[in-house]
Amino acid sequence: MKQTYQRFFNGSIYHSRQWVMLLCAIIFSVSPALSQTSRNIKGTVTDEKNEPLPGVSVMVTGSSTGAMTDVKGNYSLTITGNNATLRFSFIGYIQKEVTVGSSNTVNTSLLPDAKLLKDVVVIGYGTSSKRDVTGAITSIKAEEFNPGVLTTPAQLLQGKVAGLNITKSGDPNKQPATILRGPSTLREGAAQEPFYVIDGVPGASIDLLAPADIESIDVLKDASSTAIYGSRAANGVIIVTTRKSKTGQTRLNYSAYGATEKVSNTIDVLTGDELRKYLADNGVTPLAKPLDDDGSNTNWQQLAQRTSYSQSHNLSYGGAGNNSDYGASVNYFKNNGILQNTSLQRTIFKGYINQRFFNDRLKLGLTLTNSATKNNDIVQSQVLSGILFYLPTVSPFNPDGSYKENFARTGSGTLNPLSLIDNNFIKTDNNKTLINGVAQVDILKGLKFTLSGSTQKDQNNINSYYNSKSGLVVGAGGVANRSAFTNTFNVVEGYLNYDREFGLHSIKLLGGYSYQQDRTNDGFGVQTQGFSNDNLTYNNLFLSNPTSLAQIAFNQNYISTLRLISYYGRVQYQYNDKYLLQASLREDGSSAFGLNNRHGYFPAVSAGWRIIGENFMQSIPAITDLKLRAGYGVSGNSLGFDAFTAQLIYGIPPGGGKFLSNGVITNPIGPVRNPNPDLKWESTATTNIGLDFGLLGNRITGSVDYYIKKTSDLITSYQVSTTQYFVPNLTANVGKIKNSGVEVIVSAIPVKSNSFTWRTSLNFSHNKNVVESLSNDKFVAVNLPTAQLGGKGQSFLSSQIIQPGYPIGTFNLWHYMGKNANGVSTYQKADGTTIASQPLSTDQRISGNAQPKFVYGFSNSFFYKNFDFNFLIRGVYGNKILNGTLAALNNPADSKFQNIPTFTLGESYKDINAYLVSDRYLESGSYLRLDNATLGYTIRPKVKAIKSIRLYLSGNNIFIITKYRGIDPEINIGGLTPGIDNRDFYPKTRTFSFGVNASF
């Protein structure tokens, strides 16, 4: 033993001795650690309702060990020792730490953070909590949207937002008219519409979105909220946020519905037998046989209309982890119109990916959306008139199967409606693509820089063909029209956000730059005629055989490039969660306006006082929220302009035909638009005072807003002298319009229990519109006559007038005085006398207006166990509609040429003036409509792969209460001629649908 010991320590075996001693040291050093064995900890995280919380971060404090809860709220991780502490954190919930101890199972629940879980609304270039908002903003979440057959997402808001009036006919190819807080311009189209912002992209098309992909819609109403968007925000801003996956969530959703639509109402016109009897009773010579009377009883409305079937399918999936989120969706929608040969088909693809780097300091995102829309349409103005006026005494077809026509017949509706439908068509293909990229960098604590770039390409192909049998182009051998043009919109924006809290102070700063370029009408169009047959329709135009150059026409579209460069800034300050202040300023420079007015400034300031935060409110426990808001701002309206609006433009003058010049056929070219270097955008200044409240633990919440909106520098076309200008019209800034009103929203939860909940919401608004001025020191206009309805001997007549002191949509009509002894309609002249003949235009007088006094919506939702039921009632009150359709139909003297309504049976056949457009046909447009009712049932199977399946049955336009005698009182309230029903109303439909929403 001694020898062994000595050998171990002698030099010859020195290295072996070192290894043994090192091994012993390791054993002794790790022995304490071996006593702390590793073990697996698992558990479940739930919320305050004991529902599982997916995506909760679970970290071992002081280490990098962590996990994330799955869709069932479960987690699992490995720890060492009994003193480990787990930190549970989730956005919107209070962070919690739990010491593990000796147990291998740690379950816990998280409570909502009242400060973080405040209702979030989207404002320009950021978000804010609802309690901190100082402007007039209404936020609508996805669960509040209107269900039904929706041709555009704008219909999701019908009846939901106070002050927002949306009207839509049954036409699948026509956009609804959307007016917020009354009309404030003298221009048509986009100039009256709100400005859309989709996922931060200004000016993106709303048609790029499938309704099922929308998470929320925020409507910015007053200028203190909208001025950050400057020259495009005078009509309000609608901000749309699409669905995104939340951290730790994977989702697969499928929603679909099938629907059937029928015409909800028709006009009662005479049958063939009734018309024959009416003529016989009045001693009229019988209709010519068989050309005008072949013994038929044809219901033209019924033949032209059909039961429509619609369908929609939406499939989406997505997921989100610690560093990324992604998703994609596809939507298919088909709506067959209730008029033959009208339809809309749309397919939308969307995909997005967002990735975070460097501990979330850098975020990159890319979104791609494509919308492909196909529209089939007919010559509606002719068909809709024809199905009412065409004689019911003839059949649609001749014995050989051809359409029966009498081109020599006079009056209205002289062409066979079915022939119009089948022998003329219009096809439109629209393809929109939007690519949007975003990069966000966290520079310092609270300081972020965002850079975004987007490009939207809008490709339009419009083709029409009137074939050789068309009554619209008799003898032309078929007329084909093809046009193709592209619009491209590019936007680049960069902005800084700074958000910090210092004790009782909170400050948010925004500063940014924006560049936008719009290139429109990049394309061409041509029309020709004279085809040997109709087989190729509008294809292969070179096969046409026009007999003269005048039969070849090119579209006069000016290609235009418009640029908008902007700088903007905003500051939001809050003290002690009670006193709020916001101010913003935007400078816009636009190439659309005159050289002297390319730049404009749009300031806004608003303040809020959270009265509920004051100590004296603690003695009033019934009031749980109370905030006073006030704001003033200026926004602009530059929508609907091209780059040449203020420029001198040369083109083909109106009525200019080709001529021979040195033996060459040449187009005449001359000035067609006057320059105006002083042209600038319209400016709208809005003052808004609002009060937000909550009662009884916020079981009752609501808001009241009063506003005054004044628009100046109105843009319209004025007549000018050709001794000073090239052409007799000039686009100039003249005039003022004022809108003022009150908006009220009240929401309540009258009943809430474990098994039953009732939620209700009521909104109504009153707006007063008045034109204050149409003149200045340079241009003078006493009034602007509008709404030329036409008709027998009335083509010169305007039925509305824009005049200072009156609202847009003011009716200027002859005054009906009843019937004389012979049953003939009489009218009052300007001097007060009564005549039984057609008056003069100077005999017209102000007779009412098309602006409603009130617009309201009343929605209710009931939840009982797995059942849900909701309905929406909406309507308007106090507006007038000019029933030009009834006026034109009520023409007893022409009943031998055209059909008449049952209304005319009470008229004298001798009444040669019955059809004249007078205040006799000015009717109440008030209505109350049960717009939607939906019954749903949700199944939550005990299958891990299926979250829920909801089945529902829905009805739209179920009934209406109105005194209006036309098809429907929901007449277009947009444009300069609101409230006119003039033989071209596409019938409103009643819809029933069955659908499913499934989540996996």
HELIX and SHEET records of a PDB file:
HELIX    1   1 LYS A    2  PHE A    9  1                                   8    
HELIX    2   2 GLY A   11  ILE A   13  5                                   3    
HELIX    3   3 TYR A   14  LEU A   34  1                                  21    
HELIX    4   4 LYS A  130  ASP A  132  5                                   3    
HELIX    5   5 ALA A  142  GLU A  144  5                                   3    
HELIX    6   6 PRO A  153  LEU A  157  5                                   5    
HELIX    7   7 GLY A  189  GLN A  192  5                                   4    
HELIX    8   8 ILE A  206  LEU A  208  5                                   3    
HELIX    9   9 PRO A  211  ASP A  213  5                                   3    
HELIX   10  10 ALA A  223  THR A  226  1                                   4    
HELIX   11  11 ALA A  227  ARG A  232  5                                   6    
HELIX   12  12 GLY A  272  ASP A  281  1                                  10    
HELIX   13  13 TRP A  300  ALA A  304  1                                   5    
HELIX   14  14 GLN A  380  PHE A  389  1                                  10    
HELIX   15  15 PRO A  417  ASN A  423  1                                   7    
HELIX   16  16 LEU A  541  LEU A  543  5                                   3    
HELIX   17  17 LEU A  549  GLN A  551  5                                   3    
HELIX   18  18 LEU A  595  ASN A  597  5                                   3    
HELIX   19  19 ILE A  611  GLY A  613  5                                   3    
HELIX   20  20 ASN A  615  SER A  619  5                                   5    
HELIX   21  21 SER A  841  ASP A  843  5                                   3    
HELIX   22  22 GLY A  884  LEU A  889  1                                   6    
HELIX   23  23 PRO A  892  ASP A  894  5                                   3    
HELIX   24  24 THR A  902  GLY A  906  5                                   5    
HELIX   25  25 ASP A  919  TYR A  921  5                                   3    
SHEET    1   A 3 ASN A  74  THR A  80  0                                        
SHEET    2   A 3 SER A  38  THR A  46 -1                                        
SHEET    3   A 3 THR A 108  SER A 109  1                                        
SHEET    1   B 4 GLY A  66  MET A  68  0                                        
SHEET    2   B 4 SER A  57  VAL A  60 -1                                        
SHEET    3   B 4 THR A  85  SER A  89 -1                                        
SHEET    4   B 4 LYS A  96  THR A  99 -1                                        
SHEET    1   C 2 VAL A 120  ILE A 123  0                                        
SHEET    2   C 2 GLY A 126  SER A 129 -1                                        
SHEET    1   D 5 ILE A 137  LYS A 141  0                                        
SHEET    2   D 5 ILE A 214  LEU A 220 -1                                        
SHEET    3   D 5 VAL A 237  THR A 242 -1                                        
SHEET    4   D 5 PHE A 195  ILE A 198  1                                        
SHEET    5   D 5 VAL A 201  PRO A 202 -1                                        
SHEET    1   E 2 LEU A 164  THR A 167  0                                        
SHEET    2   E 2 ALA A 177  LEU A 180 -1                                        
SHEET    1   F23 ALA A 553  PHE A 554  0                                        
SHEET    2   F23 HIS A 505  GLN A 529 -1                                        
SHEET    3   F23 VAL A 479  PHE A 502 -1                                        
SHEET    4   F23 LEU A 447  TYR A 466 -1                                        
SHEET    5   F23 ASN A 424  LEU A 444 -1                                        
SHEET    6   F23 LEU A 362  ASP A 377 -1                                        
SHEET    7   F23 SER A 343  PHE A 357 -1                                        
SHEET    8   F23 SER A 324  ASN A 336 -1                                        
SHEET    9   F23 SER A 308  ALA A 320 -1                                        
SHEET   10   F23 THR A 250  VAL A 263 -1                                        
SHEET   11   F23 THR A 989  SER A 999 -1                                        
SHEET   12   F23 SER A 948  THR A 962 -1                                        
SHEET   13   F23 TYR A 927  ILE A 939 -1                                        
SHEET   14   F23 PHE A 867  TYR A 877 -1                                        
SHEET   15   F23 PHE A 854  TYR A 864 -1                                        
SHEET   16   F23 PHE A 756  SER A 773 -1                                        
SHEET   17   F23 LYS A 736  LYS A 752 -1                                        
SHEET   18   F23 ILE A 700  SER A 712 -1                                        
SHEET   19   F23 GLU A 682  LEU A 695 -1                                        
SHEET   20   F23 ILE A 623  ASN A 637 -1                                        
SHEET   21   F23 HIS A 599  ARG A 610 -1                                        
SHEET   22   F23 TYR A 579  SER A 590 -1                                        
SHEET   23   F23 SER A 560  TYR A 575 -1                                        
SHEET    1   G 2 ILE A 649  GLY A 651  0                                        
SHEET    2   G 2 GLY A 670  ARG A 673 -1                                        
SHEET    1   H 2 PHE A 659  SER A 661  0                                        
SHEET    2   H 2 VAL A 664  THR A 666 -1                                        
SHEET    1   I 2 ILE A 715  GLN A 719  0                                        
SHEET    2   I 2 ASN A 729  ASN A 733 -1                                        
SHEET    1   J 4 LEU A 784  THR A 786  0                                        
SHEET    2   J 4 GLN A 800  ILE A 802 -1                                        
SHEET    3   J 4 THR A 810  LEU A 813 -1                                        
SHEET    4   J 4 ARG A 845  ASN A 849 -1                                        
SHEET    1   K 3 HIS A 815  LYS A 819  0                                        
SHEET    2   K 3 SER A 825  GLN A 828 -1                                        
SHEET    3   K 3 THR A 834  ILE A 835 -1                                        
SHEET    1   L 3 LEU A 922  SER A 924  0                                        
SHEET    2   L 3 LYS A 880  ASN A 883 -1                                        
SHEET    3   L 3 ILE A 980  ASP A 981  1                                        
END                                                                             
